[in-house]
């Protein structure tokens, strides 16, 4: 019985050691999972901040382009209006000359 008791005691001791190793591995795995989740959350926050910054940058760029297009369109319209006025004034002058020649001998 003495040998049997020692063998059983040794087996119980090994089982306890294995249980402790398993528990330590579980705790380490849990810590690794928590660290990975925290890192993933950080990466997600950084990505969301980057997306927000890119959206803001895009909106600013788009706004600047819209202003530039409006300014160009306004300048073009003013140029066309001035050219139309100049043509109208020239035609008015020609009409006055034609009337004056027709009226005056």
DAVEN-V244144 format. One record per residue. RES is the residue in one small letter. SS is DSSP state (H for helix, E for strand, C for the rest). PHI is phi in whole degrees, 0 to 359 (999 if undefined). NEAR is the number of other ideal C-beta (glycine too) atoms within 8 Angstrom. Layout:
# DAVEN-V244144
((RES & SS & PHI & NEAR) (RES & SS & PHI & NEAR))
This chain:
# DAVEN-V244144
((x & C & 999 & 4) (x & H & 297 & 5) (x & H & 290 & 6) (x & H & 297 & 7) (x & H & 296 & 8) (x & H & 293 & 8) (x & H & 295 & 8) (x & H & 296 & 8) (x & H & 297 & 8) (x & H & 296 & 8) (x & H & 296 & 8) (x & H & 296 & 8) (x & H & 296 & 8) (x & H & 295 & 8) (x & H & 298 & 8) (x & H & 296 & 8) (x & H & 295 & 8) (x & H & 296 & 8) (x & H & 300 & 8) (x & H & 295 & 8) (x & H & 295 & 8) (x & H & 298 & 8) (x & H & 296 & 8) (x & H & 296 & 8) (x & H & 295 & 8) (x & H & 297 & 8) (x & H & 297 & 8) (x & H & 294 & 8) (x & H & 297 & 8) (x & H & 297 & 8) (x & H & 295 & 8) (x & H & 295 & 8) (x & H & 297 & 8) (x & H & 296 & 8) (x & H & 295 & 8) (x & H & 295 & 8) (x & H & 296 & 8) (x & H & 295 & 8) (x & H & 295 & 8) (x & H & 297 & 8) (x & H & 296 & 8) (x & H & 297 & 8) (x & H & 298 & 8) (x & H & 296 & 8) (x & H & 298 & 8) (x & H & 297 & 8) (x & H & 295 & 8) (x & H & 296 & 8) (x & H & 295 & 8) (x & H & 294 & 8) (x & H & 299 & 8) (x & H & 297 & 8) (x & H & 295 & 8) (x & H & 295 & 8) (x & H & 296 & 8) (x & H & 298 & 8) (x & H & 298 & 8) (x & H & 297 & 8) (x & H & 297 & 8) (x & H & 293 & 8) (x & H & 297 & 8) (x & H & 298 & 8) (x & H & 299 & 8) (x & H & 295 & 8) (x & H & 295 & 8) (x & H & 297 & 8) (x & H & 297 & 8) (x & H & 297 & 8) (x & H & 296 & 8) (x & H & 297 & 8) (x & H & 297 & 8) (x & H & 294 & 8) (x & H & 295 & 8) (x & H & 296 & 8) (x & H & 297 & 8) (x & H & 296 & 8) (x & H & 297 & 8) (x & H & 295 & 8) (x & H & 296 & 8) (x & H & 295 & 8) (x & H & 295 & 8) (x & H & 297 & 8) (x & H & 295 & 8) (x & H & 296 & 8) (x & H & 299 & 8) (x & H & 298 & 8) (x & H & 295 & 8) (x & H & 296 & 8) (x & H & 295 & 8) (x & H & 295 & 8) (x & H & 293 & 8) (x & H & 297 & 8) (x & H & 298 & 8) (x & H & 295 & 8) (x & H & 296 & 8) (x & H & 298 & 8) (x & H & 299 & 8) (x & H & 296 & 8) (x & H & 295 & 8) (x & H & 297 & 8) (x & H & 291 & 7) (x & H & 286 & 6) (x & H & 277 & 5) (x & C & 269 & 5) (x & C & 288 & 1))
